Amino acid sequence: SNQNAIELKHVDKDFRSKQLIKDAVLDNDFLKNLDSTQIREIVDCMYEKAVKKGNFIIKEGEPGQHVYVAADGEFEVQKEDKVLGKMHTGRAFGELAILYNCTRTASVKAITDVKVWVLDRQMFQAIMMKTGLQRREEN
Ligand code: CMP
C-alpha cells in the first residue's frame, strides 16, 4: 500500500558521508530519539548543497523548509544580531522549526564557503509518516 503522496527519493552517497549524517543526527538532542529506520531514511534522502561565505542558510523568524547537517566549513548561529556560537562539520541544525512547526529560532550564517546536507520538510514528514504507519501495521 502507498498512502504517502511523497516518494522517498534516495541520493547516493559514500560511506563517510552516511556516517557523518548519522552521527550528527544521533548527537542532536531533538533528533536522537528517532528510531533507526527513520534515521536511515534521513541519511539516504539528504542531498548536498554548497553555500558561499557570507550567506544565510537560515533566517530567524522565517518559516522552516529544511533540516541540515553541516558537511564542511564554519557556521555562525545568530539571534537578534548577537552571535550565539559557531558550528562545524558534523552538526545537525534547523530541526526546531521542522519538529515543532515554529518559526526559525535563530539565524545560521556561512562564515566560510560551506557544504550542507539538506532534507526537505515534506520528506522529513513523509519519513515520520511512513515508519509510523509501518509500526502500526506490525501491531
Ligand atoms: P531552527 O529554529 O529550526 O533554526 C535555527 C537553528 O539554529 C535551530 O533550529 C537550531 O538548530 C539552531 N540553534 C538555535 N539556537 C541555538 C543555540 N543557542 N546554539 C546553537 N544552535 C542553536
Backbone and ligand atoms as CSV (ligand in chain L), in Angstrom:
chain,resi,resn,atom,element,x,y,z
A,1,SER,N,N,0.840,-1.198,0.000
A,1,SER,CA,C,0.000,0.000,0.000
A,1,SER,C,C,0.879,1.253,0.000
A,2,ASN,N,N,0.391,2.311,-0.610
A,2,ASN,CA,C,1.152,3.554,-0.598
A,2,ASN,C,C,0.234,4.715,-0.264
A,3,GLN,N,N,0.275,5.109,0.991
A,3,GLN,CA,C,-0.586,6.211,1.430
A,3,GLN,C,C,0.160,7.534,1.441
A,4,ASN,N,N,1.443,7.479,1.040
A,4,ASN,CA,C,2.219,8.724,1.020
A,4,ASN,C,C,2.125,9.381,-0.339
A,5,ALA,N,N,1.841,10.671,-0.336
A,5,ALA,CA,C,1.861,11.400,-1.600
A,5,ALA,C,C,3.311,11.605,-2.050
A,6,ILE,N,N,4.220,11.678,-1.078
A,6,ILE,CA,C,5.612,11.976,-1.376
A,6,ILE,C,C,6.417,10.695,-1.467
A,7,GLU,N,N,7.175,10.586,-2.524
A,7,GLU,CA,C,8.056,9.432,-2.688
A,7,GLU,C,C,9.380,9.733,-1.995
A,8,LEU,N,N,9.884,8.770,-1.261
A,8,LEU,CA,C,11.168,8.966,-0.591
A,8,LEU,C,C,12.277,8.776,-1.618
A,9,LYS,N,N,12.935,9.861,-1.950
A,9,LYS,CA,C,13.938,9.847,-3.007
A,9,LYS,C,C,15.326,9.718,-2.394
A,10,HIS,N,N,15.981,8.616,-2.676
A,10,HIS,CA,C,17.321,8.380,-2.121
A,10,HIS,C,C,18.387,9.020,-3.000
A,11,VAL,N,N,19.406,9.561,-2.344
A,11,VAL,CA,C,20.520,10.182,-3.055
A,11,VAL,C,C,21.793,9.409,-2.691
A,12,ASP,N,N,22.472,8.869,-3.699
A,12,ASP,CA,C,23.709,8.100,-3.458
A,12,ASP,C,C,24.740,8.934,-2.722
A,13,LYS,N,N,25.400,8.313,-1.766
A,13,LYS,CA,C,26.499,8.993,-1.076
A,13,LYS,C,C,27.485,7.965,-0.540
A,14,ASP,N,N,28.703,8.410,-0.305
A,14,ASP,CA,C,29.714,7.456,0.159
A,14,ASP,C,C,29.536,7.150,1.647
A,15,PHE,N,N,30.248,6.104,2.095
A,15,PHE,CA,C,30.109,5.624,3.469
A,15,PHE,C,C,30.410,6.721,4.482
A,16,ARG,N,N,31.444,7.498,4.207
A,16,ARG,CA,C,31.867,8.549,5.132
A,16,ARG,C,C,30.772,9.611,5.327
A,17,SER,N,N,30.132,9.974,4.248
A,17,SER,CA,C,29.037,10.948,4.330
A,17,SER,C,C,27.859,10.381,5.110
A,18,LYS,N,N,27.535,9.125,4.844
A,18,LYS,CA,C,26.423,8.485,5.571
A,18,LYS,C,C,26.713,8.456,7.066
A,19,GLN,N,N,27.945,8.131,7.406
A,19,GLN,CA,C,28.347,8.059,8.815
A,19,GLN,C,C,28.271,9.441,9.465
A,20,LEU,N,N,28.714,10.467,8.720
A,20,LEU,CA,C,28.693,11.839,9.238
A,20,LEU,C,C,27.259,12.286,9.549
A,21,ILE,N,N,26.346,12.009,8.626
A,21,ILE,CA,C,24.941,12.408,8.827
A,21,ILE,C,C,24.343,11.653,10.015
A,22,LYS,N,N,24.583,10.346,10.041
A,22,LYS,CA,C,24.040,9.520,11.132
A,22,LYS,C,C,24.551,10.003,12.493
A,23,ASP,N,N,25.856,10.235,12.581
A,23,ASP,CA,C,26.441,10.713,13.844
A,23,ASP,C,C,25.875,12.078,14.238
A,24,ALA,N,N,25.651,12.950,13.254
A,24,ALA,CA,C,25.091,14.279,13.526
A,24,ALA,C,C,23.675,14.163,14.087
A,25,VAL,N,N,22.884,13.283,13.507
A,25,VAL,CA,C,21.508,13.076,13.974
A,25,VAL,C,C,21.517,12.522,15.400
A,26,LEU,N,N,22.399,11.545,15.642
A,26,LEU,CA,C,22.463,10.914,16.968
A,26,LEU,C,C,23.021,11.855,18.033
A,27,ASP,N,N,23.727,12.896,17.597
A,27,ASP,CA,C,24.306,13.879,18.519
A,27,ASP,C,C,23.334,15.027,18.824
A,28,ASN,N,N,22.211,15.077,18.089
A,28,ASN,CA,C,21.250,16.177,18.258
A,28,ASN,C,C,20.157,15.771,19.258
A,29,ASP,N,N,20.018,16.540,20.327
A,29,ASP,CA,C,19.088,16.188,21.402
A,29,ASP,C,C,17.654,15.986,20.927
A,30,PHE,N,N,17.261,16.699,19.857
A,30,PHE,CA,C,15.873,16.644,19.409
A,30,PHE,C,C,15.639,15.562,18.369
A,31,LEU,N,N,16.706,15.033,17.787
A,31,LEU,CA,C,16.575,14.041,16.712
A,31,LEU,C,C,17.022,12.649,17.133
A,32,LYS,N,N,17.818,12.571,18.206
A,32,LYS,CA,C,18.466,11.287,18.508
A,32,LYS,C,C,17.509,10.191,18.930
A,33,ASN,N,N,16.281,10.546,19.320
A,33,ASN,CA,C,15.337,9.512,19.735
A,33,ASN,C,C,14.470,8.959,18.604
A,34,LEU,N,N,14.686,9.417,17.396
A,34,LEU,CA,C,14.006,8.803,16.250
A,34,LEU,C,C,14.462,7.351,16.167
A,35,ASP,N,N,13.619,6.482,15.560
A,35,ASP,CA,C,14.067,5.088,15.507
A,35,ASP,C,C,15.054,4.885,14.361
A,36,SER,N,N,15.728,3.759,14.395
A,36,SER,CA,C,16.857,3.538,13.480
A,36,SER,C,C,16.417,3.530,12.015
A,37,THR,N,N,15.183,3.076,11.748
A,37,THR,CA,C,14.668,3.091,10.366
A,37,THR,C,C,14.509,4.527,9.875
A,38,GLN,N,N,14.001,5.378,10.756
A,38,GLN,CA,C,13.820,6.785,10.391
A,38,GLN,C,C,15.163,7.462,10.164
A,39,ILE,N,N,16.122,7.173,11.022
A,39,ILE,CA,C,17.447,7.776,10.863
A,39,ILE,C,C,18.090,7.307,9.556
A,40,ARG,N,N,17.929,6.027,9.233
A,40,ARG,CA,C,18.486,5.505,7.973
A,40,ARG,C,C,17.847,6.206,6.767
A,41,GLU,N,N,16.541,6.451,6.822
A,41,GLU,CA,C,15.868,7.154,5.720
A,41,GLU,C,C,16.366,8.592,5.595
A,42,ILE,N,N,16.575,9.251,6.729
A,42,ILE,CA,C,17.108,10.621,6.698
A,42,ILE,C,C,18.473,10.615,6.018
A,43,VAL,N,N,19.319,9.668,6.428
A,43,VAL,CA,C,20.656,9.538,5.829
A,43,VAL,C,C,20.539,9.343,4.316
A,44,ASP,N,N,19.646,8.462,3.896
A,44,ASP,CA,C,19.525,8.138,2.463
A,44,ASP,C,C,18.928,9.283,1.645
A,45,CYS,N,N,18.062,10.078,2.240
A,45,CYS,CA,C,17.330,11.108,1.475
A,45,CYS,C,C,18.012,12.476,1.443
A,46,MET,N,N,18.993,12.715,2.304
A,46,MET,CA,C,19.622,14.038,2.300
A,46,MET,C,C,20.408,14.261,1.008
A,47,TYR,N,N,20.400,15.497,0.538
A,47,TYR,CA,C,21.169,15.861,-0.664
A,47,TYR,C,C,22.098,17.020,-0.325
A,48,GLU,N,N,23.183,17.153,-1.116
A,48,GLU,CA,C,24.221,18.106,-0.778
A,48,GLU,C,C,23.987,19.461,-1.449
A,49,LYS,N,N,24.365,20.515,-0.733
A,49,LYS,CA,C,24.243,21.864,-1.284
A,49,LYS,C,C,25.448,22.693,-0.837
A,50,ALA,N,N,25.981,23.493,-1.752
A,50,ALA,CA,C,27.084,24.397,-1.414
A,50,ALA,C,C,26.513,25.790,-1.162
A,51,VAL,N,N,27.049,26.463,-0.146
A,51,VAL,CA,C,26.637,27.839,0.154
A,51,VAL,C,C,27.894,28.691,0.287
A,52,LYS,N,N,27.881,29.850,-0.361
A,52,LYS,CA,C,29.052,30.734,-0.345
A,52,LYS,C,C,29.182,31.500,0.968
A,53,LYS,N,N,30.409,31.760,1.332
A,53,LYS,CA,C,30.752,32.568,2.509
A,53,LYS,C,C,29.903,33.843,2.583
A,54,GLY,N,N,29.365,34.119,3.773
A,54,GLY,CA,C,28.608,35.352,3.980
A,54,GLY,C,C,27.108,35.201,3.811
A,55,ASN,N,N,26.665,34.081,3.228
A,55,ASN,CA,C,25.225,33.894,3.020
A,55,ASN,C,C,24.553,33.240,4.222
A,56,PHE,N,N,23.283,33.580,4.416
A,56,PHE,CA,C,22.489,32.949,5.463
A,56,PHE,C,C,21.848,31.673,4.936
A,57,ILE,N,N,21.980,30.609,5.706
A,57,ILE,CA,C,21.313,29.342,5.376
A,57,ILE,C,C,19.930,29.347,6.006
A,58,ILE,N,N,19.838,29.942,7.194
A,58,ILE,CA,C,18.572,30.064,7.916
A,58,ILE,C,C,18.447,31.494,8.417
A,59,LYS,N,N,17.240,32.050,8.300
A,59,LYS,CA,C,16.991,33.383,8.845
A,59,LYS,C,C,15.955,33.314,9.961
A,60,GLU,N,N,16.333,33.856,11.114
A,60,GLU,CA,C,15.451,33.902,12.282
A,60,GLU,C,C,14.085,34.480,11.908
A,61,GLY,N,N,13.019,33.852,12.414
A,61,GLY,CA,C,11.665,34.365,12.208
A,61,GLY,C,C,10.961,33.851,10.968
A,62,GLU,N,N,11.732,33.238,10.056
A,62,GLU,CA,C,11.096,32.714,8.840
A,62,GLU,C,C,10.530,31.318,9.092
A,63,PRO,N,N,9.560,30.896,8.263
A,63,PRO,CA,C,9.122,29.502,8.387
A,63,PRO,C,C,10.241,28.567,7.915
A,64,GLY,N,N,10.285,27.367,8.443
A,64,GLY,CA,C,11.373,26.453,8.099
A,64,GLY,C,C,10.973,25.454,7.030
A,65,GLN,N,N,11.828,25.286,6.028
A,65,GLN,CA,C,11.539,24.309,4.956
A,65,GLN,C,C,12.509,23.142,4.923
A,66,HIS,N,N,13.608,23.230,5.663
A,66,HIS,CA,C,14.642,22.195,5.568
A,66,HIS,C,C,15.312,21.929,6.918
A,67,VAL,N,N,15.821,20.714,7.053
A,67,VAL,CA,C,16.725,20.349,8.151
A,67,VAL,C,C,18.107,20.169,7.533
A,68,TYR,N,N,19.152,20.519,8.278
A,68,TYR,CA,C,20.504,20.492,7.720
A,68,TYR,C,C,21.478,19.705,8.587
A,69,VAL,N,N,22.535,19.218,7.923
A,69,VAL,CA,C,23.724,18.733,8.624
A,69,VAL,C,C,24.922,19.447,8.006
A,70,ALA,N,N,25.760,20.025,8.868
A,70,ALA,CA,C,26.958,20.720,8.389
A,70,ALA,C,C,27.944,19.692,7.832
A,71,ALA,N,N,28.253,19.800,6.533
A,71,ALA,CA,C,29.137,18.825,5.877
A,71,ALA,C,C,30.566,19.330,5.776
A,72,ASP,N,N,30.728,20.641,5.674
A,72,ASP,CA,C,32.068,21.212,5.542
A,72,ASP,C,C,32.012,22.715,5.785
A,73,GLY,N,N,33.037,23.257,6.413
A,73,GLY,CA,C,33.115,24.697,6.617
A,73,GLY,C,C,32.702,25.121,8.017
A,74,GLU,N,N,32.585,26.439,8.194
A,74,GLU,CA,C,32.241,27.007,9.502
A,74,GLU,C,C,30.970,27.835,9.430
A,75,PHE,N,N,30.196,27.737,10.504
A,75,PHE,CA,C,28.878,28.360,10.562
A,75,PHE,C,C,28.767,29.166,11.844
A,76,GLU,N,N,27.949,30.203,11.789
A,76,GLU,CA,C,27.712,31.011,12.972
A,76,GLU,C,C,26.216,31.046,13.249
A,77,VAL,N,N,25.845,30.847,14.520
A,77,VAL,CA,C,24.448,30.959,14.924
A,77,VAL,C,C,24.251,32.342,15.524
A,78,GLN,N,N,23.241,33.073,15.030
A,78,GLN,CA,C,22.988,34.433,15.484
A,78,GLN,C,C,21.530,34.595,15.907
A,79,LYS,N,N,21.326,35.428,16.910
A,79,LYS,CA,C,19.968,35.772,17.324
A,79,LYS,C,C,19.934,37.262,17.605
A,80,GLU,N,N,19.013,37.955,16.984
A,80,GLU,CA,C,18.927,39.417,17.107
A,80,GLU,C,C,20.298,40.064,16.967
A,81,ASP,N,N,21.035,39.642,15.937
A,81,ASP,CA,C,22.352,40.183,15.593
A,81,ASP,C,C,23.453,39.877,16.612
A,82,LYS,N,N,23.142,39.095,17.628
A,82,LYS,CA,C,24.194,38.643,18.553
A,82,LYS,C,C,24.652,37.249,18.134
A,83,VAL,N,N,25.953,37.011,18.237
A,83,VAL,CA,C,26.489,35.685,17.904
A,83,VAL,C,C,26.319,34.751,19.097
A,84,LEU,N,N,25.580,33.648,18.863
A,84,LEU,CA,C,25.372,32.675,19.945
A,84,LEU,C,C,26.475,31.639,19.972
A,85,GLY,N,N,27.059,31.358,18.821
A,85,GLY,CA,C,28.116,30.355,18.779
A,85,GLY,C,C,28.482,29.976,17.368
A,86,LYS,N,N,29.534,29.192,17.276
A,86,LYS,CA,C,29.958,28.684,15.970
A,86,LYS,C,C,29.631,27.205,15.872
A,87,MET,N,N,29.409,26.743,14.639
A,87,MET,CA,C,29.168,25.319,14.395
A,87,MET,C,C,30.134,24.842,13.317
A,88,HIS,N,N,30.476,23.568,13.425
A,88,HIS,CA,C,31.408,22.971,12.474
A,88,HIS,C,C,30.797,21.726,11.847
A,89,THR,N,N,31.577,21.108,10.993
A,89,THR,CA,C,31.205,19.846,10.345
A,89,THR,C,C,30.637,18.849,11.367
A,90,GLY,N,N,29.541,18.204,10.973
A,90,GLY,CA,C,29.006,17.139,11.821
A,90,GLY,C,C,27.898,17.570,12.753
A,91,ARG,N,N,27.432,18.811,12.649
A,91,ARG,CA,C,26.310,19.259,13.483
A,91,ARG,C,C,25.015,19.273,12.670
A,92,ALA,N,N,23.938,18.767,13.273
A,92,ALA,CA,C,22.606,18.878,12.673
A,92,ALA,C,C,21.977,20.178,13.175
A,93,PHE,N,N,21.297,20.907,12.300
A,93,PHE,CA,C,20.627,22.145,12.734
A,93,PHE,C,C,19.405,22.426,11.867
A,94,GLY,N,N,18.574,23.330,12.350
A,94,GLY,CA,C,17.337,23.656,11.629
A,94,GLY,C,C,16.222,22.665,11.926
A,95,GLU,N,N,16.402,21.883,12.996
A,95,GLU,CA,C,15.418,20.851,13.337
A,95,GLU,C,C,14.215,21.429,14.082
A,96,LEU,N,N,14.405,22.558,14.780
A,96,LEU,CA,C,13.346,23.035,15.676
A,96,LEU,C,C,12.094,23.473,14.923
A,97,ALA,N,N,12.268,24.267,13.872
A,97,ALA,CA,C,11.109,24.752,13.099
A,97,ALA,C,C,10.383,23.599,12.405
A,98,ILE,N,N,11.122,22.548,12.078
A,98,ILE,CA,C,10.510,21.402,11.396
A,98,ILE,C,C,9.778,20.515,12.397
A,99,LEU,N,N,10.397,20.271,13.537
A,99,LEU,CA,C,9.787,19.377,14.529
A,99,LEU,C,C,8.601,20.033,15.226
A,100,TYR,N,N,8.713,21.339,15.512
A,100,TYR,CA,C,7.701,21.987,16.349
A,100,TYR,C,C,6.831,22.969,15.590
A,101,ASN,N,N,7.028,23.037,14.269
A,101,ASN,CA,C,6.204,23.890,13.427
A,101,ASN,C,C,6.216,25.341,13.916
A,102,CYS,N,N,7.358,25.769,14.420
A,102,CYS,CA,C,7.538,27.159,14.849
A,102,CYS,C,C,8.382,27.873,13.789
A,103,THR,N,N,8.527,29.198,13.928
A,103,THR,CA,C,9.434,29.892,13.006
A,103,THR,C,C,10.875,29.688,13.477
A,104,ARG,N,N,11.826,29.972,12.614
A,104,ARG,CA,C,13.242,29.746,12.933
A,104,ARG,C,C,13.632,30.514,14.183
A,105,THR,N,N,14.245,29.827,15.146
A,105,THR,CA,C,14.565,30.430,16.438
A,105,THR,C,C,15.851,31.238,16.408
A,106,ALA,N,N,16.647,31.080,15.364
A,106,ALA,CA,C,17.922,31.787,15.231
A,106,ALA,C,C,18.296,31.809,13.749
A,107,SER,N,N,19.299,32.612,13.421
A,107,SER,CA,C,19.838,32.606,12.053
A,107,SER,C,C,21.096,31.764,12.024
A,108,VAL,N,N,21.377,31.148,10.877
A,108,VAL,CA,C,22.628,30.411,10.694
A,108,VAL,C,C,23.298,30.928,9.427
A,109,LYS,N,N,24.542,31.379,9.590
A,109,LYS,CA,C,25.274,32.021,8.502
A,109,LYS,C,C,26.526,31.218,8.155
A,110,ALA,N,N,26.836,31.140,6.877
A,110,ALA,CA,C,28.089,30.514,6.430
A,110,ALA,C,C,29.200,31.545,6.591
A,111,ILE,N,N,30.195,31.257,7.445
A,111,ILE,CA,C,31.291,32.221,7.605
A,111,ILE,C,C,32.534,31.801,6.823
A,112,THR,N,N,32.451,30.640,6.152
A,112,THR,CA,C,33.393,30.262,5.090
A,112,THR,C,C,32.517,29.736,3.955
A,113,ASP,N,N,33.084,29.414,2.804
A,113,ASP,CA,C,32.330,28.609,1.843
A,113,ASP,C,C,32.011,27.298,2.554
A,114,VAL,N,N,30.760,26.855,2.485
A,114,VAL,CA,C,30.371,25.649,3.222
A,114,VAL,C,C,29.637,24.662,2.326
A,115,LYS,N,N,29.530,23.452,2.833
A,115,LYS,CA,C,28.627,22.460,2.248
A,115,LYS,C,C,27.698,21.957,3.338
A,116,VAL,N,N,26.445,21.768,2.962
A,116,VAL,CA,C,25.463,21.210,3.902
A,116,VAL,C,C,24.740,20.032,3.259
A,117,TRP,N,N,24.348,19.096,4.097
A,117,TRP,CA,C,23.381,18.085,3.690
A,117,TRP,C,C,22.007,18.636,4.028
A,118,VAL,N,N,21.059,18.481,3.114
A,118,VAL,CA,C,19.734,19.090,3.255
A,118,VAL,C,C,18.643,18.024,3.188
A,119,LEU,N,N,17.624,18.174,4.019
A,119,LEU,CA,C,16.420,17.342,3.904
A,119,LEU,C,C,15.208,18.265,3.881
A,120,ASP,N,N,14.366,18.122,2.862
A,120,ASP,CA,C,13.165,18.955,2.751
A,120,ASP,C,C,12.135,18.552,3.809
A,121,ARG,N,N,11.422,19.554,4.261
A,121,ARG,CA,C,10.393,19.348,5.280
A,121,ARG,C,C,9.391,18.250,4.904
A,122,GLN,N,N,8.896,18.270,3.658
A,122,GLN,CA,C,7.907,17.254,3.236
A,122,GLN,C,C,8.506,15.861,3.302
A,123,MET,N,N,9.801,15.785,2.974
A,123,MET,CA,C,10.483,14.489,3.012
A,123,MET,C,C,10.594,14.018,4.465
A,124,PHE,N,N,10.957,14.941,5.348
A,124,PHE,CA,C,11.055,14.615,6.777
A,124,PHE,C,C,9.704,14.091,7.284
A,125,GLN,N,N,8.635,14.795,6.907
A,125,GLN,CA,C,7.305,14.386,7.372
A,125,GLN,C,C,6.887,13.056,6.771
A,126,ALA,N,N,7.251,12.820,5.499
A,126,ALA,CA,C,6.936,11.542,4.854
A,126,ALA,C,C,7.672,10.393,5.547
A,127,ILE,N,N,8.911,10.649,5.968
A,127,ILE,CA,C,9.686,9.626,6.684
A,127,ILE,C,C,9.031,9.310,8.032
A,128,MET,N,N,8.579,10.354,8.731
A,128,MET,CA,C,7.913,10.140,10.017
A,128,MET,C,C,6.619,9.358,9.827
A,129,MET,N,N,5.850,9.692,8.780
A,129,MET,CA,C,4.593,9.037,8.441
A,129,MET,C,C,4.804,7.584,8.098
A,130,LYS,N,N,5.732,7.347,7.199
A,130,LYS,CA,C,5.948,6.002,6.660
A,130,LYS,C,C,6.271,5.011,7.770
A,131,THR,N,N,7.261,5.365,8.585
A,131,THR,CA,C,7.659,4.422,9.632
A,131,THR,C,C,6.599,4.338,10.717
A,132,GLY,N,N,5.857,5.424,10.947
A,132,GLY,CA,C,4.751,5.390,11.895
A,132,GLY,C,C,3.677,4.411,11.455
A,133,LEU,N,N,3.332,4.455,10.171
A,133,LEU,CA,C,2.309,3.557,9.632
A,133,LEU,C,C,2.781,2.115,9.649
A,134,GLN,N,N,4.072,1.916,9.289
A,134,GLN,CA,C,4.619,0.555,9.313
A,134,GLN,C,C,4.522,-0.031,10.710
A,135,ARG,N,N,4.849,0.814,11.699
A,135,ARG,CA,C,4.821,0.340,13.078
A,135,ARG,C,C,3.409,-0.056,13.481
A,136,ARG,N,N,2.422,0.761,13.004
A,136,ARG,CA,C,1.039,0.465,13.342
A,136,ARG,C,C,0.591,-0.858,12.708
A,137,GLU,N,N,1.065,-1.093,11.457
A,137,GLU,CA,C,0.696,-2.347,10.765
A,137,GLU,C,C,1.268,-3.572,11.459
A,138,GLU,N,N,2.414,-3.375,12.125
A,138,GLU,CA,C,3.061,-4.511,12.798
A,138,GLU,C,C,2.358,-4.882,14.102
A,139,ASN,N,N,1.568,-3.965,14.650
A,139,ASN,CA,C,0.940,-4.219,15.950
A,139,ASN,C,C,-0.391,-4.971,15.813
L,1,CMP,P1,P,15.597,26.296,13.905
L,1,CMP,O1,O,14.940,27.124,14.935
L,1,CMP,O2,O,14.749,25.489,13.006
L,1,CMP,O3,O,16.540,27.221,13.021
L,1,CMP,C1,C,17.676,27.805,13.650
L,1,CMP,C2,C,18.510,26.697,14.251
L,1,CMP,O4,O,19.666,27.116,14.962
L,1,CMP,C3,C,17.693,25.938,15.289
L,1,CMP,O5,O,16.647,25.274,14.641
L,1,CMP,C4,C,18.758,25.126,15.963
L,1,CMP,O6,O,19.120,24.012,15.174
L,1,CMP,C5,C,19.918,26.141,15.965
L,1,CMP,N1,N,20.011,26.863,17.238
L,1,CMP,C6,C,19.063,27.588,17.853
L,1,CMP,N2,N,19.526,28.130,18.985
L,1,CMP,C7,C,20.802,27.736,19.113
L,1,CMP,C8,C,21.830,27.972,20.075
L,1,CMP,N3,N,21.629,28.731,21.150
L,1,CMP,N4,N,23.035,27.395,19.847
L,1,CMP,C9,C,23.239,26.631,18.779
L,1,CMP,N5,N,22.321,26.377,17.839
L,1,CMP,C10,C,21.114,26.920,18.012
